[in-house]
Amino acid sequence: MVSLADSQCGRVPRYHHGRSMRTVRSYLFHHRPSTSAQPALAPSSSATVSENLTDSVVDFKLRELAVGVGSSVAEPAASTEDLLEISREFSDCSSFGSDISGELQRLASLPRSEAPRSTASPEIDGIEGLGGTGIGSSSEILESASLDGVEPVVRSCVEGLGSPSAEAKRVAASKIRLLAKHRSDFRALIGASGAIPALVPLLRSTDPAAQESAATALLNLSLEEVNKGRIAAAGAIKPLVYAMRTGTAAAKQNAACALLSLSMIEENRATIGACGAIPPLVALLVGGSSRGKKDALTTLYKLCSTRRNKERAVSAGAAVPLVGLVGESGGGTAEKAMVVLGSLAAIPEGREAIVEAGGIPTLVEAIEAGPTRGREFAVHALLLLCADSPRNRGLLVREGAIPPLVALSQCGSARAKLKAETLLGYLREQRQDMAR
């Protein structure tokens, strides 16, 4: 046992008694088990799509995760207050400040009544011409548009969505996507117009552009609270899962974000999981862009507030890519992955899968060398893995975890210190039991 006096803050050398972390990471990325429960983890052929076009609702909505809207689920071995703090930290992990809606960061800080409006009515022809080109000028037009000026355009779009012409449907979906991108009052108007039920069938379109526009339009519309219920009532959850499996990189990512938005309503979470959303989310952890991985992590975190969805995530093979992401530096995915691992570690199947995927040595290295926030997430996950498992405690000791845990108990945040001290207490108990 290392004494407190011998330890120091910062990076603490640890003594490996097993595989090196380089070996673990090599195993994770080059020798993934190919079982029937695992989703296809091949990188997407659309990986070169610009991430600027696929930014999502995550950063705006993560604040809601901290509040736990409508959720009363408590994880084993952790208090409600503790999980609330973890959620709050999770919401701060992203370094992105914008997303697909175009104004979410501003809306997050402005009262609803301060959303930009204008009584000036622009030329209807100028609005009707909005589409796939001239987005900069289009945004300026829409910022100053009046609700009365936009209403006939929305009616025209709804008619276009009901047209037998595939081209008319694609153009109408593109216009709604743009209209719903900017303002809350536009989103409310579109939601009440009957556009949502007409957009849903396009999620199964064989036209990639139409499918992508429909998925993104529904994402933007879901930012208006009343539209969440309308989207779910229109039967959009299963088609959104289909788009997440079959669409372009942008369609997959925005469909995932639309599901995240719908999951803010607690009763939708079980439905989203039952409709098969979790396997494609797990695949997005590996095949998605940096932004796509973050979106998938956040959506999984929210869905895994229910035990059944935790089980589905484990069955879908989530542990292997999550452990792999913990080993990635920069971008904020490592911290998010640790939080999701902590959620899965609340059930026995999750603990077993995480250990099998090499989670213990990877989390120990995160405590040793990771950023301050990541160390807290890592010790939280390890605490859940080891609380009721002498075997896992033994693995933790063999990985040389004691020196970094001692250092964390001295120099971490208040919560990190408490978790590290608790975990060290478990290890002392095990040592005493073995000595008897």
PyMOL commands that set and color helices and strands:
alter all, ss='L'
color gray80, all
select helices_A, chain A and resi 4-6+21-30+51-53+58-67+80-90+104-109+112-114+124-128+135-143+147-161+166-179+184-192+195-204+208-221+225-233+237-246+249-262+266-274+278-287+290-303+307-315+319-326+333-344+348-356+359-369+372-386+390-398+402-411+414-435
alter helices_A, ss='H'
color red, helices_A
deselect
rebuild
show_as cartoon
